[in-house]
Amino acid sequence: AVEVRKIVTLIEQGIEQTRRLAKGLLLAEVESNGLVSALNDLALATRTQHRVECVLEFGNAAGPGESGAATHLYRIAEEATRNAVRHGRANRVELRLSTASGDLVLEVRDNGTGIPEPARRGQGLGLRIMAHRAAIIGASFAIEAQPQGGTLVTCRMPQPALPS
């Protein structure tokens, strides 16, 4: 009976992962005002699927003014989180959306093994795609090893000035 319960639990987890995967594939665009909600869903999925502590901090930061930029920011956060879990073996990931000097700033920080030096990184497609997504929306992109361990991914997008 104990083994059967374990099997049922594993099947239920597999079904839930399949649903989340399908949802991710069908998520064509994040609404401009839905970035915080999408990042919250990402944090929940990370905690549930990978058993990794994942938190979102956003204060009063809102998403960008248009959904294309929100989608790119979400996909950058998603890839950085995936890399932290898969390659960095992190057990904690922090997603932070904030504003600084008129820019919208997305940060993904983890406590994993850190990112290898550029010469040892190889030609990872994920890093290039994140940088490309940032460039599409006019944002800067940086990835760096943290002195205390782990990695910090930062995407800084200028916000248009509000009409006066």
Buried (B, 14 or more C-beta within 10 A) or exposed (E): EEEEEEEEEEEEEEEEEEEBEEEEEEBEBBEBEBBBBBBBBBBEBBBBBBEBBBEBEBEEBBBBBEBBBBBBBBBBBBBBBBBBBEBBEBBBBBBBBBBEEEBBBBBBBBBBBBBEEEEEEEEEEBBEEBBEBBEEBEBBBEBEBBEEEBBBBBBBBBBEEEEE
